[in-house]
Amino acid sequence: MAANLNLIKLSVGTEHVEGLADWQASTRAQGPDGLPRHVTRMWPKRAEELLDGGSIYWVIKGVILARQRILRLDEVDRGDGIARCGIVLDPMLVRVEATPKRAFQGWRYLPGSDAPSDLSAARSHEDSLPPALQSALAEIGVR
């Protein structure tokens, strides 16, 4: 069951869920504690709600395909005097029902009632279909 409030974010340059996992396993995407994080200029105003079980839902090639639980929000200093928000994530990517989503900039809030459902355990280990096929199937309601 989805939390009451989540984030949704485009995973720019990612071709599939495995590519997102590979990127997050790189040291460039990890914080000092080894956990993956997404760094953003904006600090979520509804942080308390997000930290109450919220996830970040990843849009890959126009389709929401996966989510990760948000563990905490850290202040990130890159030495330029600009305070940024590091969204620290559970390393486990959970596949969700493919849901089409048009491009947008930054991140957006995603109410739990609008979040796609997790794939069943039996389907979570299936190989990824090509993004164009996933998008086409999602558009006609095949999940």
C-alpha positions, 0 to 999 in steps of 0.5 A: 500500500502506498504512503499518503504522499510520495514524490515522482521524478524523471530518471533522465538518460535511463533506458530501463530499471536496471540502468537506474540500479547501475547508476545508483550503485556507482559512487557518484550517486551515493552519499557518505553512508553508501546509500543512493541519494538524489540531490535537488536544489529544492527542499520538499515543503511537505518533508514530514509527510514524505518521511512517513513511509513515502517513496520516490516513483521513477519515470523512465522513458515516459513510464513510471516503472519503479519506486524507492522508499525515502529514508531521510532528507540530508542537507548537501553542501557541494562547497559552493555555498548553496544548500541542497536537499539529498533525498536518501533512498532505500537501495531496493528498487521496487517495480510497479505497474507500468503507468504512462507519465508525460515529461515534467521538470524537477520533482512533483508530489504524488498522492498515494491514491494516484501511485501505481501499485507494486508488481506482485512478487511473481512478476517483480523478477520478470525481464524488462520489456523495451520502454516503447512497448511498456509505454504502449501497453500501459496506454491501452491498460495492459499492466 
